[in-house]
Amino acid sequence: MTTPAPARSRYSMGSAKNLVYSLAAVLGMVAVLVLIVPRVSSVSGPPVDVHATAVDVQERTGWPIVEPVGLPEGWTATSARYTVTTGGFSTWHAGYQTPSGTYVAVEQTQDPTRAWIESQTNRAPKVGTLEAAGRTWTMYERDTKVQNSLVDAPEGADELTTLITGTATFDEMKQFVETLQPVTP
């Protein structure tokens, strides 16, 4: 004896009305999720302790590296590290966001080659000099991409070359250079 199959529900046969109800239910659930899930307006990394990193680098290398001291309100440290860069040169780096939202970094290494300077300035042409903090800085300006750089490359051996680079204007870079001080523990 065979048992008859249960009758199909009218709902399972589908209709335009049922499709609209299902779609409305799904959209309602999505709307509720959108309203209750928090959204952030900006993402920032963890605070960067440039001074602590600079003291560590200075103790490890013995180099008279610099850090900005007394930057005006609105400057934010974004990175600090000691790393190997172009040509195998160990380099001190500290990066900052300016109050206008641009970026500036100080990079220092000992006795770099011309290739190191060319790489760090993205092969930008020299456009002049700038007097700041008692030194004459060579200005580099890349025309195909927003990048400005200032370089102080002493002639003597065993001296640090200091590079200021980023998307900041030369005026912002000059303001940054004026705050650079030797790192003290």
Buried (B, 14 or more C-beta within 10 A) or exposed (E): EEEEEEEEEEEEEEEEEEEEEEEEEEEEEEEEEEEEEEEEEEEEEEEBEBBEBBBBBBEEBEBEBBBBEEBEEEBEBBBBEBEEBBEEBBBBBBBBBBEEEBBBBBBBBBBBBEEBBBBBBEEBEEBEEBEBBEBEBBBBBBEEEEBBBBBBBEEEEEBBBBBBBBBBBBEBBBBBBEBBEEBEE
